[in-house]
């Protein structure tokens, strides 16, 4: 099975949501993702790209039930890598596929594409 997913997000929208609900970041992003973003000049821009990556992976895997923390985007110094746990990992294993992601962002918009490749 081939799978592809894409997602876009207005960075300011995520910034506003995080300001209104300070604990939201803990529900959406792993400790590692939050730590990575905190080291950046505008953390929400990097979190927004990761949010998009998670959504893109969900679309590529055709998941109907999942949790944000089951999908982690890890900075490696080159291309970002995806770590899956829970239902997301089970689905990927069942398909024999693994997601690759590409992230992008501007000052206003973040986006990501996920492509499933054989394990």
Protein Blocks (a to p, Z undefined) as FASTA:
>chain_A
ZZdddddddfklmmmmmmmmmmlmmmmpcfklmmmmmmpmblmlmmmmmmmmmmmmmmmn
opabdcfklpccddehiacddddehjllmmmmmnopacdddddddfkbccdddddddZZ
